[in-house]
Amino acid sequence: MPATDRTFFSPCGPGFEPALAEELRAIGASEIAEKRGGVEFHGDASVARKACLWLRTAIRVQELLWKGPVRGPRELYAGAAEVDWPKFLDPGFTLAVDASVRDSEITHSGFAALTVKDAIVDKLRDHFGERPSVDTQDPDLPLKLVLRRDEALLYRDWAGESLHKRGYRPIQVKSPLNEATAAGILMLAGWDRKTPLADPMCGSATLLIEAAMWAAERAPGLNRRFAFERWLDLDEAAWGKERDEAKRRAKARLPFALMGADRHPGAVALARKSVVAAQVERLVTIEQADAKDWKPAVAPAAVFTNPPYGERLGEGDDLEESWKALGNFLHRCEGATAFVLCGNSALTKFLGLRAAKKWPVMNGPIDCRLVKYEIGKGRRGLGKDGTGMGEG
């Protein structure tokens, strides 16, 4: 295919496809088509580099190298060998093939990956007289094979390590909310990036950090490396200009507050470390406080939160109390709009609010709903037992 018109697929969390599609439009991608679990698009190498640099909701940026019918290993080997591999790597490079298989005659993903790897190294050995090595941890050329029934799609992964890894988390936390999911929540909800935002159960502050980076136009990929930076066809001059432009766009300050609180001192300490690591300490404030008592310094126009629902720190007997505390906080935010991520619908009744809208989304492996509440519009108040009068 022409270098100026390549086909790409960027996976994302299910439910966040509309947000990713909007991001792709903003960087100049064309022929954008939402699929389950990702978005297909067209563009040139510049679009791919900008996708790695700017996309907040995507997990990867994958360029389609070959697509064809496959009914067995011979056809898979022959199809993979059709690619002009010397254009992409030489014997000094490393590669790795990750495969996923569904409803195919080839039922083992490891065997499918091995077949493609053999086709590549055999072709390169024929061309150069020697073959590249395999590196499953940090390959120069990461490849993704998708086998669906009798069709194969082979991609090269421009990012390498997952795009959700921005580089600001000091340690891996137990909360399953990752950076791409947090950004997707903000975008799906349509936050305007102009008004004060609060998270009364901020945990490691992922929602607040992603809000700060988005509002301040901080490119999420600016402080990390990508696989494509090691490739033979990298345009280093163009990539340097694209990075410089991203640095120029970044804002040092915001004219509104981004505020968070958590009752757990360990979570607060980790949140503050993450805020500093993300270089948004001038944009985000973190306090130690229980949601039922917390009074933000500025009345929030928007509340975004990922309260415990049995899948992270805080789960157990105090789940009900946590949600009642959140309900108490929200009822004090009259006039605000709240967006609550929930993986257990039985808990929303403790908020004492009627949902205005729900989006089905996946938070990792957890089937969730992003629930919107208009505070002060259709409020019902809390009953004597701390619950609302019906389902949230």
N, C-alpha and C positions, 0 to 999 in steps of 0.2 A: 504494500500500500504506500502511497506517497508520504514523504516525511512530514508534509504539512497537514495531512489528514489521517490521523491515527485514531483507533478506537480504544477507549479506556473503560474500565469498570472500577468504581470506588465502593467498597463495602462499607456499611454503617450499621448501627443497631436498628433492628426492625422497629418501624414507627417514626424514625427520624429521616426517612427518605426525602420528604418535602423540604426540610431544612437544608439538607445537603444539595439538593437541586438548586436552591436559591444561591447557595455559596458558589456553585459552579457557574451559574449565570454571571455572577459578579466578577469572576476572573477571566471571562471571555470564552468559556467552553461552548460548544454548539451541539446540536442534535441530542439534547439532554432527554433521557428517558428513565423514569423511576421504575425500579424493579424491586421485588421483595428482598430486603436486606442490602440494598445498595442502589447506585445510579450509574447508568451507562452514559458515556458522552464522547464527543469527538474534539480533537484539538491537535496542536503541534507540540513540539518539545517544550516551548515556553509555557504553554498551558499546563503541562504535566509538572514542570518545576514549580510554577505558582500554586498548583494544587497541593503539592507537598508542603510548601511554605505557609499557605494561608488557610487551608481547610481545617475547620475546627471539629466537625462532626464525623469526618471520614476516618476509617481505620487504615486504609491503604490506597495507593494509586497504582493500578495495574494496567499495563499496556498489552493489548491482544497481539500476539505474534503469530499464532496459527489457530485455525478452527477447521474441524473436519469430522466426517463420520468415522466412527471406530466401533468395530464389533469384536475385536480381540487384540492381543498384544502385537501381532504383526502389523496391523493397520496403525496402531498407536506409534510403534517404532518408526514406521515409514513416514507417518505424518509429521512427527517431531523432527525427523531428518530433513524435511523440506525447508526448514528455516535456514537462512544464511548465517549460521552461527559464527563464522570468522569475523563477521561485521560487529558482533557483540562482545566477544572475548577471545583471548589467546591463551596459550598454555600457562602463562604466568598468573592467570586469574583463577579464582575459586568460584564454585557454583553450588547450589542446592535446589532440589525440587521438592516442593510440598504438594501433596495431592489430596483431593477429596473426591469420593466416588459415591454415586447414588444411582441405583436401579440400572447398573451396567453389567455387561457380561464379565468385565474385569471387576471382581468384587473386593480385592485387597488394595487399599490405597498405597501401601508400601511397595507392592509389586508394580503398580502403575507408575509411581515415581521412579523406580529403578529402571523401568523400560525407557522412559523419557531420558533419564540420565545417560543410559547406555547409547542411545541414538545420538546424543549431543557429543559425548566424548569420542565416539567412533568417528564422527564426521570431522571433528577437530584433529584427531590423530591422522586421518587421511590427508588433511590439508597441511598441517604443520609438522607431522612426523612425531609429535608427542601430544599428550593430553593434559587438560587442566585437572586440578584436584577438587575434591568435594570438601566443603566446610559447612556443616549444618548449623553452626553457631553464629557466624558472621560472614556469610558469603559475599563476594563482590557482585555476583549476579544471582539474586534470589528469584526463583521461578515458581509459579503457581499453576498447577494442572487441575482442571475441573472436568470430571467425567459425569455426564448426565445421560443416562440411557445409552444411546448409540452415538452421542456427540461429545467431542473433546474440545476444550478451550485451553490454550496455553498462553500464560501471561508472564511478563517480566514485571517485578515489583519495584517501582521507582523509589519507594520510601525505605525499604529494608525493615528496620524495627517499626512496630506499630505506631501510627501517627498519634495515638492518644498519649504516648509517652512524650510529654513536653520537656521533661528534664527538671521540673521543680519539686517533685516529691522527694523529700530526704530519705524516706523508707517506704516500702510497700505497706499500705494500711489495710485493715480488715474490711473496711467499708467497700461494698462492691461498686459504688458509683465512680466510674472513671471519668477522665477529663472530656473525652468525646461525648459521653452521655450527658454530662453536665452542660456542655455547650449546646447540645441538641435540645435540652429542656428549655434553656433560655431562648433559643431561636424559634422553637415550635410554639412557645407561648407568645412570641411577638413582643418581648421586652423592648422598650423604645431606646434604651441606652442614654436616657436623658434625665431620669428621675431616681430618687433615693431608693435603695434596695436593701432589704434585710433578710438574714437567715437566722432564725432563733435556735436552730439545732444544727449548727454549721459543721460539726465533725471536723474533718481535716481541711475545711474551707474550699473544697473544690468548686462548688457553685460560685462562691464569691470571687475566687481567683479567675475563673473563666469569664465571669461578668466583667471584671476589671480589664482583662486582656482584650475582650471584644470591644468594650466601650472606648478603650484607649487606642484601638487599632494596633495592638501589639501582635505581630505575626506569630502564631503558635509554634512554628517550626524554625524560628530565627536562632534559637540557642541549641540546636541539635544538628546532627549530621544525617545524610541520606545516602542510600546505596548508589544512586545515580551519580554522585560526586566522584565515584571511582571508575566510571564507565568510559569506554573508548570514544563514544560519540557526545561527550559532554562539551557544551559550548561554555567554556570557563568565563569568557568576557561577559556574555549575556547573563549568566548566573550571578556574577559579581554585581552587575547593575541592578538585577532584581532584588538582591539582598540589601544593597544600599538604599534602594527606594523604600523597602520595608522599614529600614531603620529611620528614614526621614519621616515616615508616616506616623510613627509611634508618638503618642502624647505622654507628657510627663505628669500631667495633672488632670483631674476631672472636676467639673463644677457641681458635683453632687456626691452624696455619701454612699458608701457600700459598707454595711455593718453586719457583723456576725457575733453570735454568742453560743456557748455550749456549757453545760453544767459539769462536764467531766474535765478536770484539770489536765489530764493527759492529752485529751483531744485539743484543748486550747493551746497547749505547748506545741503540739504537732502542727496545728493550723498556723500559728505564728511563724514557725520555721518554714512552712511551705510558702507563706506570703512573702517572706524575705527572699527565698530561693527563686520565686517567680518574679521578683523585682517589682512588686506592686504594694510594698509596705506604705507608700504615700497615698495609696488609693483605697486601701481596705483596713478597717479597724476590727479587732477581735477582743471580746470581753468574756470573762467567766461569769456566767449567770444562768439560772434556771429560766426556761421559757416563760413559766407562769409569772415570774417576777420581773423579767427584763424590760427595761424602758430604753429603747434606742435614743441616742442623742438627737436624732432627727426623725420625724415621723416618716415612715416608709410609704412610698406610693405603690411599691411592689414587694411582695414577700415570696421568696423561693426557698423551699426546704425539702430535705430528704429525711424524714423522721424514721426512727427504728420501726421495722415491721416484722422482726423475727429473723433477719438475715445479716445483722451486723451488730456492732457494739450497742448495748442498750437493750438487747432482746431479753425476754424472760418475763418475770412476774410484773415488772414495772412498765410493760408496754402500754397498758391501759392508762396508767398515770401519766406517761409521757405524752400520749395523745390528748389527754385532758389539759395538760399544761400547754400544749400547742394551741388548743382551742381557746384557752384563756388569753393567750397572747394575741391570737388573730382577732378576737372580739374587741381588743383595745386598739386595733388598727383600722378604725372606721374610715371608710373612703378608699382604702387600699384594695388592690387585687392580689390574691394569693394563689400560688401554684404549688401544689403538694404532690410529691411522688409517693405512690402507695402500692405496695405489693400484697396487701391484705385488706380487702374491702370491708371486713368486719370492724376495722379500727376507725374508719372515717366517721362513724356515728358519734364518736367522742368529741368531735370538733364542734358539733352543734350548728353546722352551717349546711346550706343547700348548695350542691354543686351547680355551677353555671355551664360547665363543659368538661368532657373527659376525652383524653387521647390515649389509645392503647399503645404502649411502648414496651420494649424489653430493656431491662437493666441487667446486662449480662445474661445469665440464664433465667432470670426472674421475670415472669409475666406481670407487668405493672400497669397502672393508670396514672397519667399526669392529670390531676384534678384541679380545675380552676374554681375559685370562690371569689365572688364580689362582696367584699365586706361592707355591710351597711345597706345592702340591697337584697331584700328578701331574707334578712336575718331572722332566726327563730329563737336565739338564746339558748343557754344551757339549762337542762332540767335539774332537779334536785340531786339526781345521781351523777350529774356532770355530763350527761349525754344529750344529744339533740333529739328531735322528735321524729326522726326518720333517717333513711340512708343518706350518706354524703354522696 
